[in-house]
Amino acid sequence: MSDTPAQPADAGGTAPGGTGTTDQVEASRANTVVAVLAFAGIVVSLMQTLVIPLVPQLPDLLHASASDATWAVTATLLASAVATPVVGRLGDMYGKRRMLLVSLVMLTAGSVVAALADSLTPMIVGRALQGLSAGVIPLGISIMRDELPAEKLASATAVMSASLGVGGALGLPAAALIADHYDWHVLFWVSAVAGALALVLVSALVAESKVRTGGRFDVVGALGLSAALVCLLLAISKGAAWGWGSGTTLGLFAAAVAVLLVWGAFQLRTPHALVDLRVAARRQVLFTNLASASFGFSMFAMALVLPQLLQLPTATGYGLGKSLLMSGLVMAPQGLVMMATAPLSARISRASGPKVTLILGALIVAGGYLLNTVLMAEVWQLVLVSCVIGAGVGLAYGSMPALVMGAVPVSETAAANSLNTLMRAIGTSVSSAVAGVILAQLTIAFGPVRLPSQNGFRTVMAVGAGAALLAALAASFIPRQRPASAAARGGQDAGAPTAVGAKG
């Protein structure tokens, strides 16, 4: 693709100064950009899933204690949280495609390091490098805003958002299959090859956006936010092991709050802030991010509950006794449903606005969880539940970028999308901790061990449904907007639910 961004079609559907052939060329280029960016998003989410089959075996594989081996997972979480807002801001300043390429280089390099690892330290380094690629999806959405014609933007961003779930759902059975039949290092070599392929495709087929903010990078703000996020997420992820009332855990929570307060005051005073808190406090952005955090919490509950239900012994009376591979195959249709729902999300947003799409998606997810409280005895029932929840996630994820981009300046797109992605990640981390506490408290005796009880799983599902309803409630406070179709006819004003042409 050339370095010139694709020009939007005019109201009559013809590219400026062009013909029907020009329209076809531009449409082909736009489709290529969407496919390449969505593939990059799938590769990143695949990286996060590949390690799941190895988690129980990591202490033996890495010659480390069980508590130390969990750092191979925690390192990715912390690196992702730190990288997402920083890379988004750098993308707005120095080029979104450039930072996307840097992120993919980190993914590929981290995969190679992990593939060569036989001990804990290089594995942690490799997983941390992989985590630094977490900004790929928000960067991809931001590139789409800059490069695509207006009429393609809503469906393209919905597909890009859905790629997160697709990679996760398809990655689990693939990872289980590879882990069962090959040396575990092959998992990371697969990730390295996929990352390298994405890197080549983006380099060859995606143009650099000319939309830049300029200014200086807020190093102090980046360090402050990184410190706060590390303290917060470390306390959340390690709280169960360290003890929720331990001095270390409480100290980290207190440090996170203190650093965030100081960081916020600094951001309001600095002229080139990492995060424009005044923009983030706009009603549309604020409530979209709050809904995203609640939705991230809700979505992850399913990923914790369904695999355990499938793999627990049948002698428990509610476990289905399936293998990890079978569990992955049961979860895989969810990702396909998410991708299939993405165009529907765009159509609903065009007709009624992305606020309606987000609320509808959250209500469907809540319904899926409630359905799961009564349907958990057969494999087909769990497939049905995962597909219902996947449909709701696909609708909601497709609407969030439109809501964020419809309220921020074009020059701050990547930073705003990255903050939204970060909010979802924080919700997911909190969900993992809360579900872990619930399942640790509600148990049954099974021989010499205690396993999560059926009531424990039902409680987690009820909490997931409540979080989805909370997301719908937060979304209800988002300002009402004109549908995207009306906005496009009316000149794409700043209130349009799609972000095309939005002004700060």
Disulfide bonds with the S-S distance in Angstrom:
none
